[in-house]
Amino acid sequence: LVVIFVPLMTIFLACQNGYETTEAFRLSFFNAFSALSTTGYATCDYSTWGAGAVGIMILLMLIGGGAGSTAGGIKLSRVYLVMRRFFYQAGRRFVPERQIRNLYYVKPVEGRTRIKGQVLEEAETYMGMYLLIYICGVLLLTLTAGCSLTEAGFEFASALGTVGLSIGVTASSANNATLLVEIAGMILG
């Protein structure tokens, strides 16, 4: 994910915000790790970033950390399983119907393992519920805080993933309804 999203975020920051390439890379690298690991360290004001870089940060906060970590988010293992299922289903459209293909994934220690239906179902259900809660929370934040969809998406991804980053909506001056929506997001996350 870092190999894909850090260069993309660097391009967005350099093109949309006018940062020099080295500064854009430094900001991208640090903040991508902060969002993905749900550490919550911030070195800049995200409200000045363009929508592309903010969108990548939202995606990284939603994905979250690795399996077995204390990081928030959906977790890399669930995202990996759902993506494997997606590409498996897409690939089935291009092979003969009678060809038998098993769905496998690679575990670092155990090697190639067949994906069991229950594990896949649990991952898909969890991811679906997480994204449904996220969408509802984003819409509630736009109503209660009167902010843009991008700002609400960033704030609620941070709350739901228990990240701690803010684009400016979460503040001591925020109204009670906004804070209650974010508290609910943190508890559900």
N, C-alpha and C positions, 0 to 999 in steps of 0.2 A: 504493500500500500504506500509506503514511504517513497519507493522508487517511482511510483506513478504520480502521487499527489503533490510531493514537494516541488518537482519541476513545473507542474501545472500551476500551482499556487505562485511560484516564482514568476512565471510568465504573466499571470493576472496582476500581481502586485507591480511588476515593472511596467506593464502596458497601461493598466487602468489607474494606477496611483502615482506613476512617475518615479518610483524608487530606482536607484541604480541596481544593476543585476546582482552584485555581491550583497548589498543590503537586503534586497528582495529575497535572495536565497537564505540568508541568515534568519530573517523573520519567518520565512516559510518553514525552514527546518525546525526551528525551536517550537513554533506554535503548532505545527503538525504533530509533533511528539507530545506536546502538552495536551492537545485535544484527544489524540488517540489513546494515550495512557490515562486519560481523565485526571491528570495531575492538577490542572487548573492554574498553572503559572501563566501570567500575561506580561508581555513586555511592550505592548503598544495599545493604541486605541482602535478597536475593531470597527467603530462607527465610521472611521475614515476610509475603510477598505471598500473595494468594489464588490459587487454582488458575486462575482465568480470566486474570489478568494473566501468570502464569507460562506458561500455554498459548500466549498470543500471542507471548511472547518465544521459546518453542520454535519456533513456526512461522516467525518472522522469522529465527532462526538457521539453520533448515533451508533457507529460500529463499536467503538470502545476497545477495551483491552482483550488480551488473550484468555483462553480457557484456563481456569484455575487461578486467575489473578483476582485481586480485589478491585480492579478497575470496573467502572460502570459500563453501560452500553449493552448492545445486543450480544456482543462477544464475537471475536474473529471466527471461532469454531462454528457457530451457528450460521454466520454469513457464508462461510466456506461451504457448509453442507447444503444450504439453500441454493447457492450458485452452482454447485456440482449438479444438483437436481435440475436446475434450469438448463444447463448446457447438455445434460443427458437427454432431457425431453426434447430440446431443440435438435439434437443429433439424431434422435429416433425418426424424425421426419424425413431423413435423407438415406436411411438404410432399409433394406427389405423387411417386411413385417415379420417374417419367420426367423430372422436373425436374433439370437439371444445375446443380450448384453447385460452384464451385472454392473451395478453402481458401486464403485470403490472410492475410498479416499485414503490418503497417505498420512499415517501418524509417525511422528519423528522416531519413536522407540519401537513400535510394533510393526512398522512397515505398512504394506498395502492391506487394508481391511475393508471387508464388504460392509456397506451401509445398511443397517437394519431399518425396517420400515418404521418401527416405533421411535427410534432415535430421530429419524428424518421428520416424522410427524410432529414430535415434540419441538424440534427446531423451527419448523414452519409455523406452528401454532404460536410459539413464543414470539417469533419475529412479527407475525401478523398482529398479535395483541399489542406489542410494543409500538409498532407503527400506527395502529389505530389510536392508542393513547396519545401518541405524539401529535397526530393530526388534530385530535380534539383539543389538546392543550394549546396548540398553536392558534387555533381559531378562537379559543377562549381568551388567550392573551391579546389578540388583536382587538377584541371587544373591550376587555377590562383596562388595558393600558393605552389603547388608542395608537398603537404603533403599527409599522408596516409589517407585511407578511414575512419579510426577510429578518427583521429584528425579532419578531415573535418566534420564528423558527430557530434562530440562534439561541435565544434565551431559554426556550423550552427544551431544546436539545441539551443544553447545559444543565438545566434542572433535572431532567429525566435521567441523564447519564451521570448525575452527581459530579459534574466537572468543576463548576465554580467560575467559569469565564462569563463575562458579561459584555454586551454591546452597548449598554447604557440604560436599558429598561429597568433592570433590577437595581434599585437605589433606595436610600433611606426615605426618599420623597415619594416612592411608589405607593399607590393607593392599596387599601387592604384587600380588595378583590384580586388585584394582580398578584399580591404576595400569597394569597391563599391558593391561587391556581399553581404558582410555582412550588409552594409547599406540598401540594398534592402530587405534583410531578416528582419531587424529590422522594417522597414516601413511596410512590409506585415504582420509581426507578430502583 
